């Protein structure tokens, strides 16, 4: 009986996972490192990928300058909201563990190219960036704190709208944040609103639309109700590019579209000019 031949060593090297990603816009296969060098934008077509709040802090604030506040605020299931046997309270706990943050917003003091400000950054990865009591409180605190310290406030919005799990309590945050914007305007420092993909619902209908200057990232979805809902309601075709930042720039809702690679420079220039 002959012995089996020894197995040949494979010449193919194992490819480490996570080195590549596929662009959702142009389908190009991209080196992750190249995408990260371009601040999470596609080197081929310029598509701006969604990023979480920590990454936004990293690419916006000067290194080591971000001092977070109000991180300890926790939301609660005040309505005992349960769907399919899953309570909102349990879901909140799981999201906190999974995302390593307490809710869909991160706020703190920072400097941007040496200019001190308050940064407030919504996080779409946490329950779709929906605005409940905690998010509304942190947005309001950011604006109020900036006013009390005579600082500019920069808010990056990324949200699916009001958090349905909190019912009318989430809708109340629209008035609360709008009042905080009014308070910030009693000072002399600017409030700069940056709209990223997506910015929709009650966030768009409140503080996101009230900036002294409103910037947007390219091709960001910005609106109140979704385009499908609008089309079914008015029963007519929507214009090309409807609810995208380029369309809203044409209509005067957005002051300027700023690519992510230029955002820090533009924010610093605006603050220096408006101060």
C-alpha positions in Angstrom: 0.0 0.0 0.0 1.5 3.3 -1.1 1.7 6.2 1.3 -0.2 9.4 0.4 1.8 12.1 -1.1 2.6 15.0 1.2 0.3 18.0 0.9 1.8 20.8 -1.1 2.3 24.1 0.6 -0.1 26.6 -0.7 1.6 29.5 -2.6 -1.4 31.8 -2.0 -0.9 34.0 1.0 -3.9 34.5 3.2 -5.3 38.0 2.6 -6.0 39.8 5.9 -9.7 40.7 6.3 -10.7 44.3 6.3 -8.1 45.6 3.8 -10.7 46.3 1.2 -14.1 47.9 1.0 -16.6 48.5 -1.8 -17.9 51.9 -2.6 -21.7 52.0 -2.4 -21.9 54.7 -5.1 -19.5 53.5 -7.9 -18.9 49.9 -6.8 -15.1 50.4 -6.9 -13.0 48.1 -4.7 -10.9 50.3 -2.5 -8.0 50.0 -0.1 -9.3 50.8 3.3 -6.1 52.7 4.1 -6.6 54.9 1.0 -10.2 55.6 2.0 -9.1 56.6 5.6 -6.4 58.9 4.2 -9.1 60.7 2.4 -11.2 61.0 5.6 -13.5 58.2 4.6 -14.4 59.3 1.1 -14.1 57.4 -2.1 -10.8 58.1 -4.1 -12.6 57.2 -7.3 -16.0 59.1 -7.2 -15.8 61.2 -4.1 -18.6 59.5 -2.2 -18.7 60.5 1.4 -19.1 57.4 3.6 -21.1 57.7 6.9 -18.8 57.9 9.9 -19.4 57.7 13.7 -19.0 60.5 16.2 -15.5 59.5 17.4 -14.2 59.5 13.8 -15.8 62.9 13.3 -14.1 64.3 16.4 -10.8 62.8 15.1 -10.9 64.5 11.7 -12.4 67.8 12.9 -10.9 68.8 16.3 -7.2 69.5 16.8 -5.4 66.4 18.2 -6.0 66.0 21.9 -8.2 69.1 22.2 -11.6 67.5 22.6 -12.9 67.7 26.2 -16.3 65.8 26.3 -19.0 67.0 28.7 -22.5 65.7 29.5 -21.5 62.1 28.6 -23.1 60.8 31.7 -26.7 61.7 30.7 -28.8 58.5 30.3 -32.1 58.0 28.6 -34.9 55.9 30.1 -37.9 54.0 28.9 -40.4 56.4 30.4 -43.3 55.1 28.2 -42.6 51.4 28.7 -42.3 51.1 24.9 -42.3 47.5 23.7 -42.4 46.0 20.2 -42.3 42.3 19.4 -41.4 41.6 23.0 -38.3 43.8 23.0 -38.5 46.8 25.3 -36.9 50.1 24.5 -35.0 50.0 27.7 -33.3 46.8 26.8 -32.5 48.1 23.4 -30.9 51.2 24.9 -28.7 49.0 27.1 -27.6 46.9 24.2 -26.8 50.0 22.1 -24.7 51.5 24.9 -22.6 48.4 25.2 -22.3 47.9 21.4 -21.5 51.6 20.6 -19.6 52.4 23.8 -21.6 55.6 24.3 -24.7 56.5 26.2 -26.8 58.0 23.3 -26.7 59.3 19.8 -24.8 62.5 20.4 -21.3 63.5 21.6 -20.5 67.1 22.8 -17.5 68.8 24.2 -15.1 71.7 24.1 -12.5 71.6 21.3 -10.2 73.7 19.1 -10.3 73.7 15.3 -7.1 75.0 13.9 -6.5 76.7 17.2 -9.9 78.3 17.5 -11.8 77.2 20.7 -15.4 76.2 20.2 -18.1 73.7 21.3 -18.5 70.7 19.1 -21.7 68.7 19.1 -21.8 65.6 16.9 -24.7 63.3 16.2 -24.0 59.6 15.7 -26.1 57.8 13.1 -24.8 54.4 14.3 -26.7 54.7 17.6 -30.4 54.0 16.8 -30.2 55.9 13.5 -29.1 59.2 15.3 -32.7 59.6 16.4 -33.4 62.6 18.6 -34.9 61.7 22.0 -34.6 63.4 25.4 -30.9 62.8 25.8 -29.9 64.1 22.3 -32.2 67.1 22.7 -30.6 67.9 26.1 -27.1 67.5 24.8 -27.7 69.7 21.8 -29.4 72.4 24.0 -26.5 72.1 26.5 -23.9 72.5 23.7 -25.6 75.7 22.5 -26.1 77.1 26.0 -22.6 76.2 27.2 -21.1 77.9 24.1 -23.1 81.0 24.8 -22.1 81.1 28.4 -18.4 80.9 27.4 -18.8 83.2 24.4 -17.7 80.4 22.0 -18.8 79.4 18.6 -21.0 76.2 18.4 -20.6 73.7 15.6 -23.2 71.0 15.3 -22.8 68.1 12.9 -26.3 66.6 12.3 -26.8 63.0 11.2 -30.3 61.7 12.1 -33.3 59.8 11.0 -35.5 62.2 12.9 -37.4 62.0 16.2 -37.1 58.9 18.3 -40.5 57.2 18.1 -39.8 55.2 21.3 -40.2 58.4 23.3 -43.4 59.7 21.7 -44.3 63.3 22.3 -41.3 63.7 24.6 -39.0 63.4 21.6 -41.0 65.9 19.6 -40.7 68.4 22.5 -36.9 68.4 21.8 -37.6 70.4 18.6 -38.9 73.4 20.6 -36.2 72.9 23.2 -33.3 73.0 20.8 -34.8 75.9 18.8 -35.0 77.9 22.1 -31.3 77.0 22.8 -30.4 78.4 19.4 -32.2 81.7 20.2 -30.3 81.9 23.5 -27.0 81.3 21.7 -27.8 84.2 19.4 -27.9 86.6 22.3 -24.1 86.4 22.2 -21.7 87.4 19.5 -20.2 84.0 18.5 -21.6 82.1 15.5 -23.6 78.9 15.4 -22.5 76.8 12.4 -24.8 73.9 11.4 -23.2 71.1 9.3 -25.7 68.7 7.6 -24.4 65.3 6.8 -26.0 62.2 5.3 -28.7 61.8 6.4 -30.3 64.8 8.1 -34.0 64.2 8.3 -37.2 64.6 10.3 -37.4 66.7 13.4 -33.7 67.4 13.4 -34.0 69.2 10.1 -37.2 70.9 11.3 -35.4 72.4 14.3 -31.8 73.3 15.2 -30.2 71.9 12.0 -32.0 74.5 9.9 -31.3 77.4 12.3 -27.5 77.9 11.9 -26.0 81.3 11.3 -24.2 79.5 8.5 -25.5 76.1 7.1 -22.9 73.9 5.5 -23.5 70.4 4.0 -21.4 67.5 2.8 -21.7 66.5 -0.8 -24.8 64.5 -1.8 -26.2 64.4 1.7 -29.9 63.5 2.1 -31.5 66.4 3.8 -35.3 66.8 4.3 -38.2 66.4 6.6 -40.3 63.6 5.2 -38.7 61.1 2.9 -38.9 61.5 -0.9 -41.1 58.3 -1.3 -43.6 59.6 1.2 -43.7 63.0 -0.5 -44.1 61.5 -4.0 -46.9 59.3 -2.8 -48.6 62.3 -1.1 -48.5 64.8 -4.0 -48.7 62.0 -6.7 -46.2 63.5 -9.1 -42.6 63.0 -10.0 -40.0 64.7 -7.9 -37.2 66.7 -9.6 -33.8 65.1 -10.1 -31.6 65.3 -7.0 -34.5 66.1 -4.8 -33.5 66.5 -1.1 -29.8 66.2 -1.9 -27.5 68.9 -0.7 -26.7 70.1 -4.2 -30.5 70.6 -4.9 -30.9 72.5 -1.6 -27.9 74.7 -2.4 -29.7 75.8 -5.6 -32.9 76.6 -3.6 -31.0 78.6 -0.9 -31.5 76.3 2.0 -27.8 75.5 2.3 -25.1 78.2 2.2 -22.3 76.1 1.0 -21.3 72.5 0.2 -18.0 71.6 1.7 -16.1 68.3 0.9 -14.9 66.5 4.0 -11.2 67.1 3.1 -11.8 70.9 3.3 -14.2 71.0 6.3 -11.7 71.8 9.1 -10.2 74.7 7.1 -13.6 76.1 6.2 -14.9 75.9 9.7 -11.8 77.6 11.1 -12.0 80.3 8.5 -15.7 80.9 9.1 -15.2 81.1 12.9 -12.2 83.5 12.5 -14.2 85.8 10.2 -17.5 85.7 12.1 -15.8 86.3 15.5 
